[in-house]
Amino acid sequence: MKMSGVYTALVTPFSGGAVDYESLRNLVEEQVKGGVAGIVPVGTTGESPTLSVEEHLKVIEIVTETANGRCQIIAGTGGNSTAEALELTLAAKSIGVDATLQVTPYYNKPTAEGQYRHFSTVADKSGLPIVLYNVPGRTGVAIPLEVVARLSKNPLVAALKEAGGSVDRVSAVRDICDITILSGDDSLTLPMMVVGASGVISVASNFIPADMVKMVKAVEAGDLAAARALHRKYYALFRDLFVESNPIPVKAAMAALGMIREEYRLPLCELTASSREKLLGTMKKCGVL
């Protein structure tokens, strides 16, 4: 499976405590209109930890049905139990997604061999391409380089989402194996692509999809001046979308733009006043608001 370009880590909109499926459909249409390569529902940005299994699968179903083949769908179906991750992945496969995003098992902190077996089991037993998701800041453990190299030999391991905050890690991975790498941080997309990444799984593209696509395409075309200009324009926004835990700021930004209601599920809650002032000020400075 070939992967490159902008993939949006889509938020899950809520209304009155329930998932707002009508708004979800509208968000998918906006993403398709923005020209993204794919949508990633029910990942970290989609607040998957607080969705029930029924809601989780319904979000995947609505996103897949609405996109209707116009872009790739990479569903978040990871977990820290291999059996549960496989069960979710098989359910997503029956819905018709193109691949799934598999986060490093969190809290139980598996060894390198345990990680290898976990990812291999989900891929091989589902028969569906997977994207490895390295985000040690949330999971407590990174996917070791040697594990990435071993997994890269599996034809069902399509890519690596690299969200460890290190551009050097992209070079380190490319030095030992051939696997598609997608930046997991908007602010590192440009430098990561320069050293070998193929695109980004983006938070900012929830509301600036077209410009994120322009930036990535500029890098692909070798027009670094155009890519740098877009990076500079939005750098402060990329930064301030993480002024508090994701997806709190991005949902606040989208609510300010009238795209969704600003609603979260505990333990996530609304932005502090100072963070909101900073985020909205940055949006105005960037010309978004």
Buried (B, 14 or more C-beta within 10 A) or exposed (E): BEBBBBBBBBBBBBEEEEBBBEBBBBBBEBBBEBBBBBBBBBBBBBBBEBBEEEBBBBBBBBBBEBBEEBBBBBBBBBBBEBEEBBBBBBBBBEBEBBBBBBBBBBEEEBEBEBBBBBBBBBBEEBEBBBBBBBBBEEBBBBBBBEBBBBBBEBEBBBBBBBBBEBBEBBBEBBEEBEBBBBBBBBBBBBBBBEBBBBBBBBBBBBBBBBBBBBBBBBBBEEBBEBBBBBBEBBBBBBBBBBBBEBBBBBBBBBBBBEBBBBBBBEEBEBBEEEBBEBBBEBBEEBEBB
